[in-house]
Amino acid sequence: KDALSIRSSSALSGVRRNLANRWDRGSNLIYISLELEEQVPQNWVNRYINPILNFSFEFNDPKKTRGISSRAIAKQLRAMMAQLQEEYHLDELAVMEKKAGIIKTDIEINLISKDSEQIQKAITKLESGLKEISGVEDIINNVRIGKQEYKIKVNNYGEQLGLSEANLARMLSAYFLGNRKAQTFGQDGVVDITTEFEQKDSIMTLKAFEVPLDDGRSVQLRDVVDFVIVQDYELIEKNDGDIVKKVSANVDKKLITAGEVLERLEPIITMIEDDGIVVQVLGEKEKNQQLKNDMQTATIFALFLIMILLLLIFPKIKYALMIISVIPLSIFGAFVGHLLMGINLTMPSVIGILGLAGVVINDGIIMLDFLHGTHDAKTFYYRASLRLRPIIITTITTFVGLSTLMFFATGQAVIMQPIAISLGFGLIWGTVTNLFYLPTLYAMVNKISDAPAVKSKM
């Protein structure tokens, strides 16, 4: 407990929270939740700046004693639990961390079919494929096999004796399931008085149960019925009459993305679909696809509005197109920023790129507005130099403001880090573009040259 900085723990039997943050129920499930101590500041901003900004001035908070991240603790727990899984023959074991944002499960694959055996084989194939991919964690499914059930079917001898399954069921339920005999009143109100067979949980007692006949004789149950042992799913989810089962997993995004995992699973998924099973890919891919469709609409609408505003400022469409051409060039800075920070490009990164488009054109408007109307090189250079300092100062202050989120993101702020990286690094490259590319393009379009004009002699 002290080694893992665990503050408290609690356990629930019969339920568990799955990777999709939904509750599963079953007699063979257990859910253990751990509350960790607060983590000590991991950087100088959290250690020295934040206590001043929140007016607490606690630079060494005694409540913050945890020295490692929750992800590192989760990895240690997985290693410890792996031994217990083998020792106690546990079917599944997953260590989950709380996730920020709308995506709770990185990979979620639904399998839909009428044949439960085919679904079981498909689940085995998927789980085997996921285990072979480095960086995939917490592989679980929602297949829960229920308890064994004994069904009785009257045999030929029982039919000759005039026995029926309905009569036997009523007879057995009175002994093995309990039977209400009377009611009385107690301190809590009405109380039922029931009776049940003392050895009701014994299979041998069930088979040796004496069945009375009409002529006063009795026979053992095993002689007049055939026992059929069945074991089905404890919980069955259906979609249009088909059985639906699910395989879920999380990934270590520092090693691999959910998209890369699904690409490597594509041959297995194709093989499963060839067997007649419908495969639905949910999780991060589903949310990303929804966000992608929304972002495409937002991008087109934003570029349309930017074009309208630029046409209101500049009289010719060529100047509006010059400024808009800065946007795709500035995206290169966002890509380089993700590469330098070692963070994969995700949908929050795309959101940051969309916001970047509105930021970089501000400097472009300022630069082009000052250059507009110049026709000679001297005036061109003079006006361009006037915008150098304001544009650089604006970029530096903005980058410094985003730096804490880019370099020192912790806790819930981690989900905003890709947005800040797209904005910060994209703005730096966009500034370089506005200072060099945009004036050069303006000079080329308007044919401004350093060479003196040559006067022809008459």
C-alpha positions in Angstrom: 0.0 0.0 0.0 2.8 2.5 0.9 4.9 1.4 -2.0 2.1 2.3 -4.5 0.9 5.4 -2.6 -2.6 4.0 -2.1 -4.8 6.1 0.2 -7.9 3.9 0.4 -9.5 0.9 -1.4 -12.9 -0.6 -1.7 -14.4 -3.7 -3.3 -17.7 -4.6 -4.9 -18.7 -8.2 -5.6 -21.0 -9.2 -8.5 -20.3 -6.1 -10.6 -17.4 -4.5 -12.4 -16.9 -1.3 -14.5 -15.8 -2.1 -18.0 -13.5 -0.2 -20.2 -16.4 1.8 -21.7 -17.2 3.1 -18.2 -20.4 1.0 -18.0 -21.3 -1.5 -15.3 -21.3 -5.3 -16.0 -23.1 -7.6 -13.6 -22.3 -11.3 -12.9 -21.9 -13.7 -10.1 -18.2 -14.2 -11.0 -17.2 -10.5 -11.1 -15.4 -8.3 -8.6 -14.5 -4.6 -8.9 -11.8 -3.1 -6.7 -11.2 0.7 -6.8 -8.1 2.4 -5.5 -7.7 6.0 -4.5 -4.1 7.3 -4.7 -2.4 9.9 -2.8 -1.9 13.3 -4.5 1.1 13.5 -6.7 4.0 15.8 -5.9 4.6 18.5 -8.4 6.5 17.2 -11.4 7.8 20.5 -12.8 8.8 23.9 -11.6 5.6 25.5 -12.9 3.4 23.3 -10.6 5.9 23.5 -7.8 6.6 27.3 -7.7 4.2 29.2 -10.0 0.8 27.6 -9.3 1.0 28.1 -5.5 1.5 31.8 -6.1 -1.3 32.0 -8.7 -3.9 30.2 -6.5 -2.7 32.3 -3.4 -2.0 29.1 -1.3 1.8 29.7 -1.2 2.3 26.0 -0.3 5.5 25.1 -2.1 5.8 21.8 -0.2 2.3 20.6 0.3 2.4 17.7 2.9 -0.7 16.1 1.3 1.2 15.5 -1.9 3.3 12.4 -1.3 3.0 10.3 -4.4 6.2 10.4 -6.4 5.2 8.4 -9.5 2.4 8.8 -12.0 -0.8 6.8 -12.0 0.2 5.1 -15.3 3.4 3.8 -13.7 1.4 2.5 -10.7 -1.0 0.8 -13.2 1.9 -1.0 -14.9 3.2 -2.2 -11.5 -0.3 -3.5 -10.6 -0.6 -5.4 -13.9 2.7 -7.1 -13.2 1.6 -8.0 -9.7 -1.9 -9.2 -10.7 -0.5 -11.3 -13.6 0.9 -13.7 -11.0 -2.4 -13.8 -9.1 -4.2 -14.5 -12.4 -2.2 -17.6 -13.0 -2.4 -18.8 -9.4 -6.1 -18.4 -9.0 -7.1 -19.2 -12.6 -8.8 -15.8 -13.2 -10.4 -15.5 -16.6 -9.7 -11.8 -17.0 -7.9 -9.1 -15.2 -7.8 -5.4 -16.2 -6.3 -2.4 -14.5 -8.0 0.8 -15.7 -7.2 4.4 -15.1 -9.7 7.3 -15.2 -9.6 9.0 -18.6 -10.3 12.5 -19.5 -12.5 13.3 -22.4 -15.3 11.5 -24.2 -13.3 8.5 -25.3 -13.3 6.0 -22.4 -12.2 2.9 -24.5 -9.4 3.1 -27.1 -10.5 0.0 -29.0 -14.0 -1.5 -28.9 -15.1 -4.2 -31.4 -18.6 -5.6 -31.5 -19.3 -9.0 -33.0 -22.8 -9.8 -34.1 -24.0 -13.2 -35.2 -26.7 -15.8 -34.5 -24.1 -18.5 -33.8 -22.6 -18.2 -30.4 -19.9 -20.7 -31.1 -18.7 -18.6 -34.1 -18.6 -15.5 -31.9 -16.6 -17.3 -29.3 -14.0 -18.4 -31.9 -13.9 -14.8 -33.3 -13.3 -13.4 -29.8 -10.4 -15.8 -29.3 -8.8 -14.7 -32.6 -9.1 -11.0 -31.8 -7.7 -11.4 -28.3 -4.8 -13.5 -29.6 -4.1 -10.8 -32.2 -4.3 -8.0 -29.7 -1.9 -9.8 -27.3 0.8 -9.9 -30.0 0.8 -6.1 -30.4 3.1 -4.2 -28.2 1.4 -1.4 -26.3 -2.1 -2.9 -26.1 -3.4 -3.2 -22.5 -6.4 -4.4 -20.6 -7.9 -6.8 -23.2 -11.3 -8.0 -22.0 -14.6 -9.2 -23.4 -18.2 -9.3 -22.1 -18.6 -13.0 -22.5 -19.9 -14.4 -19.2 -20.8 -18.1 -19.0 -23.6 -18.7 -16.6 -24.1 -21.5 -14.1 -24.8 -25.0 -15.2 -28.5 -25.7 -15.5 -30.2 -29.1 -15.3 -33.1 -29.6 -17.6 -35.3 -32.7 -17.2 -37.0 -34.6 -20.0 -39.4 -37.4 -19.2 -38.1 -40.7 -20.7 -40.2 -43.6 -22.0 -40.5 -45.2 -18.6 -41.7 -42.0 -17.1 -44.3 -41.6 -19.8 -45.6 -45.1 -19.2 -46.1 -44.2 -15.5 -48.2 -41.1 -16.5 -45.6 -38.5 -15.5 -45.3 -35.2 -17.3 -42.6 -32.5 -17.1 -45.1 -29.9 -15.8 -46.1 -32.1 -12.9 -42.5 -32.9 -12.0 -41.6 -29.2 -12.2 -44.3 -28.2 -9.7 -43.3 -31.0 -7.4 -39.6 -30.2 -7.5 -40.1 -26.4 -7.1 -41.9 -27.0 -3.8 -38.9 -28.8 -2.4 -35.9 -27.2 -4.0 -37.1 -23.6 -4.7 -39.0 -23.1 -1.5 -42.8 -22.9 -0.8 -44.7 -20.2 1.0 -46.9 -21.9 3.7 -48.4 -19.0 5.6 -48.1 -15.3 6.5 -47.8 -13.5 9.8 -47.1 -10.1 11.2 -43.8 -9.0 12.7 -42.0 -5.8 13.6 -41.4 -5.0 9.9 -44.9 -5.8 8.7 -46.1 -8.8 6.9 -43.7 -11.8 7.1 -43.8 -14.8 4.8 -43.3 -18.3 6.2 -41.6 -20.5 3.6 -40.2 -24.0 3.6 -37.4 -25.5 1.5 -35.6 -28.8 1.3 -32.5 -28.8 3.5 -30.4 -30.6 0.9 -31.7 -28.5 -2.0 -28.2 -27.8 -3.4 -27.1 -31.4 -3.7 -27.2 -32.9 -7.3 -27.3 -36.4 -5.8 -30.3 -35.5 -3.7 -32.0 -34.2 -6.8 -31.4 -37.4 -8.8 -32.4 -39.6 -5.9 -35.6 -37.6 -5.3 -38.6 -39.9 -4.7 -41.4 -39.2 -7.1 -44.8 -40.4 -5.7 -47.2 -42.2 -8.1 -50.9 -42.4 -8.2 -50.9 -46.1 -7.0 -49.0 -45.2 -3.8 -45.6 -46.3 -5.1 -42.6 -44.1 -5.7 -39.7 -44.0 -8.1 -36.4 -42.1 -8.1 -36.3 -39.1 -10.4 -33.2 -40.5 -12.2 -35.2 -43.5 -13.4 -38.0 -41.5 -15.1 -36.2 -38.5 -16.6 -33.1 -37.8 -18.6 -31.0 -34.9 -17.4 -29.7 -32.4 -19.9 -26.9 -30.1 -18.7 -26.8 -26.7 -20.4 -24.5 -23.7 -19.8 -25.4 -20.5 -21.6 -24.3 -16.9 -21.4 -25.1 -15.2 -18.1 -26.2 -12.1 -20.0 -27.2 -12.0 -23.6 -27.3 -8.7 -25.6 -29.2 -8.8 -28.9 -29.4 -6.7 -31.9 -32.4 -7.6 -34.2 -32.3 -11.1 -32.8 -28.6 -11.6 -33.2 -26.2 -12.1 -30.3 -23.8 -9.2 -29.7 -20.5 -9.7 -27.9 -17.7 -7.2 -27.4 -13.9 -7.1 -27.2 -12.3 -4.0 -25.6 -8.8 -2.9 -25.0 -6.7 0.2 -24.2 -3.4 1.3 -25.7 -0.3 3.0 -24.5 -0.3 6.1 -26.8 3.4 6.6 -26.3 4.0 3.3 -28.1 1.1 2.9 -30.5 -2.3 4.5 -31.5 -5.6 2.8 -31.7 -5.7 3.4 -35.4 -2.4 1.6 -35.9 -3.7 -1.4 -33.8 -6.8 -1.6 -36.0 -4.7 -1.6 -39.1 -2.7 -4.5 -37.9 -5.9 -6.3 -36.9 -7.4 -5.8 -40.4 -6.5 -9.3 -41.7 -8.1 -10.9 -38.6 -11.2 -8.7 -38.9 -11.5 -9.6 -42.6 -11.3 -13.3 -41.8 -14.0 -13.0 -39.2 -16.3 -11.1 -41.6 -15.7 -13.9 -44.1 -17.2 -16.3 -41.6 -20.5 -14.4 -41.7 -20.0 -12.4 -38.5 -20.8 -8.6 -38.6 -18.0 -6.6 -37.1 -18.5 -3.1 -35.7 -15.5 -1.0 -34.8 -16.3 1.5 -32.0 -14.2 3.2 -29.4 -11.7 5.9 -30.4 -12.1 5.2 -34.2 -15.9 5.8 -33.9 -15.5 9.0 -32.0 -12.8 10.2 -34.4 -14.9 9.5 -37.4 -17.8 11.5 -35.9 -15.4 14.4 -35.0 -13.8 14.2 -38.5 -17.2 14.7 -40.2 -18.0 17.7 -37.9 -14.5 19.2 -38.4 -14.8 19.0 -42.2 -18.0 21.0 -42.1 -16.5 23.5 -39.6 -13.4 23.9 -41.7 -15.3 24.7 -44.9 -17.6 27.1 -43.0 -14.6 28.8 -41.3 -12.6 29.3 -44.5 -15.7 30.7 -46.2 -16.2 33.3 -43.4 -12.4 34.1 -43.5 -12.6 34.8 -47.2 -15.7 37.0 -46.8 -13.9 39.1 -44.1 -10.7 39.4 -46.1 -12.7 40.6 -49.1 -14.2 43.3 -46.9 -10.7 44.5 -46.0 -8.9 44.2 -49.3 -10.3 45.3 -52.6 -8.9 42.4 -54.7 -9.3 38.7 -54.3 -5.6 38.1 -55.0 -4.7 39.7 -51.6 -7.3 37.5 -49.8 -5.8 34.4 -51.4 -2.3 35.5 -50.4 -3.3 35.5 -46.8 -5.2 32.3 -46.9 -2.2 30.6 -48.5 -0.4 31.1 -45.2 -2.8 28.6 -43.4 -1.6 25.4 -45.0 2.0 26.4 -44.6 1.6 27.1 -40.9 0.2 23.5 -40.4 3.7 22.3 -41.0 4.7 23.9 -37.7 2.0 21.9 -35.9 3.3 18.6 -37.4 6.9 19.5 -36.4 5.7 20.3 -32.9 4.0 17.0 -32.4 7.2 15.3 -33.7 9.4 17.2 -31.3 7.1 16.5 -28.3 6.8 12.8 -29.2 3.0 13.0 -29.2 0.8 11.4 -31.9 -1.5 13.5 -34.0 -5.0 13.1 -32.7 -8.4 14.8 -33.1 -7.6 17.4 -30.4 -4.6 18.3 -32.5 -6.9 18.9 -35.5 -9.0 21.1 -33.4 -5.9 23.1 -32.5 -5.0 23.3 -36.2 -8.4 24.7 -37.0 -8.0 27.4 -34.3 -4.5 28.1 -35.7 -6.0 29.1 -39.0 -7.8 32.0 -37.4 -4.7 33.1 -35.4 -2.0 33.1 -38.2 -4.1 35.2 -40.6 -4.2 38.0 -38.0 -0.4 38.7 -38.5 -0.9 38.2 -42.2 -3.6 40.9 -42.3 -1.4 43.3 -40.4 1.5 42.7 -42.6 -0.4 42.9 -45.9 -2.3 46.0 -44.8 0.9 47.9 -44.3 2.4 46.7 -47.6 -0.7 47.4 -49.5 -0.2 50.3 -52.0 3.6 50.1 -52.1 5.2 50.1 -55.6 8.9 50.7 -54.9 11.4 48.6 -53.0 12.4 51.3 -50.5 8.9 51.9 -49.3 8.3 48.1 -49.4 11.2 47.4 -47.0 10.4 50.3 -44.7 6.8 49.2 -44.2 7.6 45.6 -43.8 10.2 46.4 -41.1 7.6 48.4 -39.2 5.6 45.2 -38.6 8.6 43.0 -37.7 8.7 43.9 -34.0 4.9 43.8 -33.2 4.5 40.5 -34.9 7.4 38.8 -33.2 6.4 40.2 -29.7 2.8 39.0 -30.2 4.0 35.5 -31.2 6.5 35.2 -28.3 3.9 36.3 -25.7 1.3 33.8 -27.1 3.8 31.0 -27.2 4.9 31.7 -23.6 1.3 31.7 -22.5 0.7 28.3 -24.1 4.1 26.8 -22.9 2.8 25.6 -19.5 0.1 23.6 -21.3 2.5 22.3 -23.9 5.4 21.3 -21.7 3.9 20.8 -18.2 0.4 19.4 -18.8 -0.7 17.2 -15.9 -4.0 15.5 -14.8 -7.1 16.6 -16.8 -5.0 19.2 -18.7 -3.3 16.4 -20.7 -6.3 16.2 -23.1 -5.7 19.9 -24.0 -1.9 19.4 -24.7 -2.3 18.5 -28.4 -4.4 21.6 -29.0 -1.7 23.8 -27.3 1.1 22.2 -29.4 -0.8 22.8 -32.6 -1.4 26.4 -31.7 2.1 27.1 -30.3 4.4 25.5 -32.8 2.0 26.3 -35.7 2.0 30.0 -34.7 5.9 30.1 -34.7 6.1 28.7 -38.2 3.2 30.9 -39.2 5.1 33.9 -38.0 8.1 33.0 -40.1 5.8 32.6 -43.0 4.1 36.0 -42.5 7.5 37.7 -42.1 9.2 36.2 -45.2 6.8 34.2 -47.4 4.0 36.7 -47.5 6.1 39.9 -48.3 8.0 37.9 -50.9 4.7 36.8 -52.5 3.4 40.3 -52.4 6.5 41.6 -54.1 6.4 39.0 -56.8 2.7 39.6 -57.6 3.2 43.3 -57.7 6.6 43.1 -59.5 8.5 45.1 -56.8 12.2 44.8 -57.5 15.5 46.1 -56.0 16.8 46.8 -59.5 16.6 50.4 -60.6 14.3 51.2 -63.4 16.1 51.5 -66.8 15.2 54.7 -68.7 15.3 54.4 -72.4 17.1 57.1 -74.4 15.4 58.8 -77.2 
